[in-house]
Amino acid sequence: MKVLLVDDEEELVVTLAERLSIRDIDADWALSGEDALRMAADKRYDLAVLDMKMPKMNGLQLKVELQKQWPAMRFIFLTGHGSEEDFEAGASEAGDEYYLIKPVNIQELVAKIHASFDAGEA
């Protein structure tokens, strides 16, 4: 499986990519929606992990654009805004995709990635 991580916090995406790699999950990263779209134009990703709040293009806007290129792509959303109200609102907007609050627990992220693929194969 090929994963694209998109967040404007470089330290976060670099660290997540390294930790996913250790767990045999191939992950690339981008710091903006624009960069992610360029990367997805050249390479097929099975799943994208998107920050909900980024400058210029938020995670939901990026999801719409990525789905134009890759309709079967799966998504997991991240937010640094951990209030219960923000979580509920974001989860509702994101639809069936997973929604995680930062700081991201790597085991939980890996479990959500695998669950996303298991659900797609059912």
Summary of the structure (lengths in Angstrom):
residues: 122
radius of gyration: 13.0
end to end distance: 16.5
largest distance: 37.2
contacts: 391
relative contact order: 0.17
helix: 50%
strand: 20%
